[in-house]
Amino acid sequence: MAMEMRLPVARKRLSESLGRESKKHLVVPGDTITTDTGFMRGHGTYMGEEKLIASVAGSVERVNKLICVKALKTRYNGEVGDIVVGRITEVQQKRWKVETNSRLDSVLLLSSMNLPGGELRRRSAEDELAMRGFLQEGDLISAEVQAVFSDGAVSLHTRSLKYGKLGQGVLVQVSPSLVKRQKTHFHDLPCGASVILGNNGFIWIYPTPEHKEEDAGGFIANLEPVSLADREVISRLRNCIISLVTQRMMLYDTSILYCYEASLPHQIKDILKPEIMEEIVMETRQRLLEQEG
Amino acid sequence: MASLPVPQICSKKQSSCFCRPQPGCLCMVWSTQPENGRGRQIPGLSWLPWGPLSHLTYRPKDTQPQARYWEAEEEIDFEKDLLTVPPGFKKGVDFAPKDHPTPAPGLLSLSRLLEPLDLSGGDEDESEAVGQPAGPRGDTVSASPCSVPLARASSLEDLVLKEASTAVSTPEPPKPPPQEQWAIPVDVTSPVDDFYRLIPQPAFQWAFEPDVFQKQAILHLERHDSVFVAAHTSAGKTVVAEYAIALAQKHMTRTIYTSPIKALSNQKFRDFRNTFGDVGLLTGDVQLHPEASCLIMTTEILRSMLYSGSDVIRDLEWVIFDEVHYINDAERGVVWEEVLIMLPDHVSIILLSATVPNALEFADWIGRLKRRQIYVISTVARPVPLEHYLFTGNSPKTQGELFLLLDSRGAFHTKGYYAAAEAKKERMSKHAQTFGAKQPTHQGGPAQDRGVYLSLLASLRTRAQLPVVVFTFSRGRCDEQASGLTSLDLTTSSEKSEIHLFLQRCLARLRGSDRQLPQVLHMSELLHRGLGVHHSGVLPILKEIVEMLFSRGLVKVLFATETFAMGVNMPARTVVFDSMRKHDGSTFRDLLPGEYVQMAGRAGRRGLDPTGTVILLCKGRVPEMADLHRMMMGKPSQLQSQFRLTYTMILNLLRVDALRVEDMMKRSFSEFPSRKDSKAHEQALAELTKRLGALEEPDMTGQLADLPEYYSWGEELTETRHMIQRRIVESVNGLKSLSVGRVVVVKNQEHPSTLGVILQVSSNSISRVFTTLVLCDKPESQDPQDGGPAAPDVPHPDDLVGFKLFLPEGPCNHTVTKLQPGDVAAITTKVLRVNGEKILEDFSKRQQPKFKKDPPLAAVTTAVQELLRLAQAYPAGPPTLDPVNDLQLKDVSVVEGGLRARKLEELIRGAQCVYSPRFPAQYLKLRERMQIQKEMERLRFLLSDQSLLLLPEYHQRVEVLRTLGYVDEAGTVKLAGRVACAMSSHELLLTELMFDNALSALRPEEIAALLSGLVCQNPGDPGDQLPSTLKQGVERVQTVEEFVGELNFGLVEVVYEWARGMPFSELAGLSGTPEGLVVRCIQRLAEMCRSLRGAARLVGEPVLGAKMETAATLLRRDIVFAASLYTQ
């Protein structure tokens, strides 16, 4: 039986020529960003001895006089309106605790949920008792950030029926900084699967629901077996996303799709081999650059 | 006996409700069969077990036997007692069924009046339904899909017809009607006698019997319908709101009550809390019981809730919009529209408005938005009729000079008017005799005013017509007049002590020095004497004291501005108008009928007064009768869309993908007229597509290969020529050339390329008319080219390129036509010498039958001969004036158009297809096809976003946001955009200031002072005593501010000192601004500081955040933030 053995090797640096971001001002904690005092300090910076100093490793971003450092590797910092994928960790009175990769657990209030049946009424004690029936520990949900508390904890809500409990699919956890902010984070990819690119770095890949209108925001996992073809597409997508992440590519619908197409000549299991990863990501990069012109 | 189809329908519904697989309560469904519990929000989910409510308003008309029974009981003489004009109305009612927007109440046909006795028969089902448990959870049981799929009526006539046969709620196969009707006017004239049978367990009961329109509204509320109630201020719209609140409490849902102004919210809060208990209040600075089942808020708060997807919306059943005619407000009206557009479909809407003429149209818009029927309940009835008087007195001697102008039945008394004018004139002439002829424009100084008021009040007092509200349209005059009446004391000693105690209690909330404020002292002195002043310059707490004392009847005379007319029930016996002109921000103008009605509506206390008295003072001259008539009896202004785009709206909508900005614009009331027909357009489009599919393809082989090009060239040529011609006619030179005598080529319906000569040019610049003498055939030979293989409308190259002038066959005739500029196809270089007037005169003479046979004048025949000669000489048209060379039109489009036209002419000449024998037939086919396609294109355009009126503005605004870096290319909102979203007002300016680091360096009180420039409404100079940092700051703001118009730095110093802790009493000395305005400015400032604090947190700048926090706390103290008396 043929077997493949691999030994750890030092990672090769990506050729810089392809990256357009080479102009980025990168800093590590303690680096002085500027000594000019006319600037405003934003996230990821602090003032020390009349200097603006970075407190995280990442790229410096400026908006007028505001300077902040966007961390490359970070936990999730919630912003109102973000779409997140999270896992229920606890059922409490009137609320669920949700793990969303942020520093503090997020909360989903019973009152901010579309209850099954979508009926509109004030939540009663019976609803509180039935909470575990709606969502229990370990369930995955998609939701929107409704508010951010002063300590950074995030309050979620399921504003419409497209949010809610997630059924069958694959979860990939990546750094939140790699998810590109877009107008929509729900994508039905033409390759036959759908992804939810949570702003918190949780990415959910699932078979494209057939009867969309009916199923969205459902609370009942569809336990029908997913066809092999769909599962293959999902695993391929998952491996592609991992390759993109390893090469620190931004994740959005186009990049994922291009990577998927680039990976088609290879077998799914081979995608994660470093040389193949590099190859397909390079190809993706090339196509993206061409497309962006 | 009238047949009653309704109960069957009810029972059908009942059964369909029960045949649901899971009729049990939802939580049971959930726990036992989770896979079944997944459902969708069902719009219009009904809460009650199917009750007998469905056949209320519309009942069979054929109820003669009952009529007789009724007759016997009431003993009304139907032969003689019938009025055609109801008391208190100007017009009678047309009894014929019609689709009039507001069914005017009045005496309707007898059968209508006497219908509601369909008691017998078919009640079994209903009583069964009533018996259903209505427990808290039981209410939600009937989440059945049969939730009243209301019949769509294609038109109102249909509806009326249907009423006669079936109840309106009959489920009907939903066929798409071409013209939908979403607003359904409710007949408020027929009494609802079976009200208590239909609603056996009302959610709320009053001590009094509700009026008919209230009952009608309640019946619709019980059915979870949306209603639009338009009635006068004192008619009792609140009853509808109260019932909705009670209903929501019964259903365990929520009601939101929105009002346009904060003061009104406070008052409503107290009223509703006394009635219901579980009531919350959310305004900019107060949050009381935000969890309550009934929330009172301003519309702005509701809007921000909708943008942020607040939980409150989730269990909302009703939203009540009070004073919805505020949508006409230029500044804030857009908020109402935004809210109405964004409200989720499951929420039912209750709109309360003053009487508006286009209630139906407005309701239709909302109905179309929400895809549900809106029931329009409109009544012009006043519970207390009004009598309108003119008052001309100015001294004790003349205090009786009160002239009835408009009586309680709505009749205008010209006699009263003349008497008033007479009385005035008499005095005037006496005055003139004594002091010489002076212009009577003299409006009267304070002294004269005092005389007028003293005499008026004395007269009112003797007739026991106090309390009185005097509406004055300026703050200064309000104060002046109240202060002028020093000698007046209208209260008894017991009232005095009551007032004193009340004042003591209220003022105890204030800090020591605040109690000694000049305004407080002055006002308490006035109040003790029974006088009050109410306008925006008065401190809020004093305003509330005045309101409360007034509603207790302790303020006998209240001088108020228009704001007092808005909102809660504070009626007086008499309303006095100081003048009928007001300054509306830009000019002085007469009061609008709507405003007059609203203010006059304050007169007459229900249950206390038989009539309300409205008095218009004639201090100067007696106003023109026409003006008076217009103001008193005119139609109130229409509801109009004030929709506009704001940056907040764009940013908020871009942030979430639930609703696009385009959709918002598409749904706005301003787009409604053009969007109304979108369904019809869609249908027409589908129709055309079908027709296009059915058409056979034109044959385009061989010689016909360039047929499509030929067609498009032809079209383009015509269009280009048209364009050029239009430009010529619009241009100065072109107009000059189009003078009398010019020979032109006329091309329109009657004249295919005919020569004509201009006889007369009308001087009206908007639409010019050229009277032209045109050649034509003898009337006998109507169709010159009949038959022939080439149908007349297949254009050959010559037709297209040249003009191929029309040559009359046989004897030539002429006619004179009036031409629009568009009818002139070309201006030739030829000029004829004609005597235009003479020809015209002759021609019009010959038009008369008597002179028909007369030969035309020599001048006419010469002109005709000349034209004919020209036409023969140049069969392809005489040389035309060149727009570029002859007319000096150097416009790019004209020059290019000319070149293009020449190019096209060549192309057309070279076309091959015309030589094919099949050309005409194929051409026609092609043309039909092309025309259909063009029409389709037009319809598609109308349906698309491109036709939105505001689309260009939207693109410009997005471009601004993009340039400023608020959104990126793909329209994703970036950090700066999110910061701007957090701002409550002046979003762009504040964000720019913040990102420019203009605020961080300043101290909190300085920031506050600086920002006052944004919220202050009084212009003024910053003052000289400011610290230098502040001065710099002011300059800086003024430089940043490139895009915002007006900032007023008048209150910078006041705010600065206030934030530094100066007591309010000392503040008053710093500026001449009225105290009430200062308070309002500081309140808004505190709000702004709070939003800035949130923004600072968003960008991660803790120092600024802390500063803003401090600034807000520095501002929020003492009298400025004294809690409203209503919320205590």
Chai-1 contact restraints between the chains, C-beta under 6 A:
chainA,res_idxA,chainB,res_idxB,connection_type,confidence,min_distance_angstrom,max_distance_angstrom,comment,restraint_id
A,M40,B,N997,contact,1.0,0.0,6.0,A-B,restraint_1
A,M40,B,S1000,contact,1.0,0.0,6.0,A-B,restraint_2
A,M40,B,E1101,contact,1.0,0.0,6.0,A-B,restraint_3
A,G42,B,V1099,contact,1.0,0.0,6.0,A-B,restraint_4
A,G42,B,G1100,contact,1.0,0.0,6.0,A-B,restraint_5
A,H43,B,G1100,contact,1.0,0.0,6.0,A-B,restraint_6
A,V63,B,L975,contact,1.0,0.0,6.0,A-B,restraint_7
A,V63,B,A976,contact,1.0,0.0,6.0,A-B,restraint_8
A,V63,B,F995,contact,1.0,0.0,6.0,A-B,restraint_9
A,N64,B,F995,contact,1.0,0.0,6.0,A-B,restraint_10
A,N64,B,D996,contact,1.0,0.0,6.0,A-B,restraint_11
A,K65,B,F995,contact,1.0,0.0,6.0,A-B,restraint_12
A,K65,B,D996,contact,1.0,0.0,6.0,A-B,restraint_13
A,K65,B,N997,contact,1.0,0.0,6.0,A-B,restraint_14
A,L66,B,F995,contact,1.0,0.0,6.0,A-B,restraint_15
A,L66,B,V1099,contact,1.0,0.0,6.0,A-B,restraint_16
A,G81,B,R655,contact,1.0,0.0,6.0,A-B,restraint_17
A,G81,B,V656,contact,1.0,0.0,6.0,A-B,restraint_18
A,S111,B,D311,contact,1.0,0.0,6.0,A-B,restraint_19
A,S112,B,D311,contact,1.0,0.0,6.0,A-B,restraint_20
A,P116,B,G37,contact,1.0,0.0,6.0,A-B,restraint_21
A,P116,B,R38,contact,1.0,0.0,6.0,A-B,restraint_22
A,G117,B,L26,contact,1.0,0.0,6.0,A-B,restraint_23
A,G117,B,G37,contact,1.0,0.0,6.0,A-B,restraint_24
A,G117,B,G39,contact,1.0,0.0,6.0,A-B,restraint_25
A,G118,B,G39,contact,1.0,0.0,6.0,A-B,restraint_26
A,G118,B,R40,contact,1.0,0.0,6.0,A-B,restraint_27
A,G118,B,Q41,contact,1.0,0.0,6.0,A-B,restraint_28
A,E119,B,T140,contact,1.0,0.0,6.0,A-B,restraint_29
A,L120,B,D315,contact,1.0,0.0,6.0,A-B,restraint_30
A,L120,B,H346,contact,1.0,0.0,6.0,A-B,restraint_31
A,R121,B,M252,contact,1.0,0.0,6.0,A-B,restraint_32
A,R121,B,T253,contact,1.0,0.0,6.0,A-B,restraint_33
A,R121,B,D315,contact,1.0,0.0,6.0,A-B,restraint_34
A,R122,B,M252,contact,1.0,0.0,6.0,A-B,restraint_35
A,R122,B,D315,contact,1.0,0.0,6.0,A-B,restraint_36
A,E126,B,C27,contact,1.0,0.0,6.0,A-B,restraint_37
A,R159,B,G309,contact,1.0,0.0,6.0,A-B,restraint_38
A,R181,B,T972,contact,1.0,0.0,6.0,A-B,restraint_39
A,Q182,B,T972,contact,1.0,0.0,6.0,A-B,restraint_40
A,K183,B,D657,contact,1.0,0.0,6.0,A-B,restraint_41
A,K183,B,G971,contact,1.0,0.0,6.0,A-B,restraint_42
A,K183,B,T972,contact,1.0,0.0,6.0,A-B,restraint_43
A,T184,B,D657,contact,1.0,0.0,6.0,A-B,restraint_44
A,G218,B,R38,contact,1.0,0.0,6.0,A-B,restraint_45
A,I220,B,P34,contact,1.0,0.0,6.0,A-B,restraint_46
A,I220,B,E35,contact,1.0,0.0,6.0,A-B,restraint_47
A,I220,B,R38,contact,1.0,0.0,6.0,A-B,restraint_48
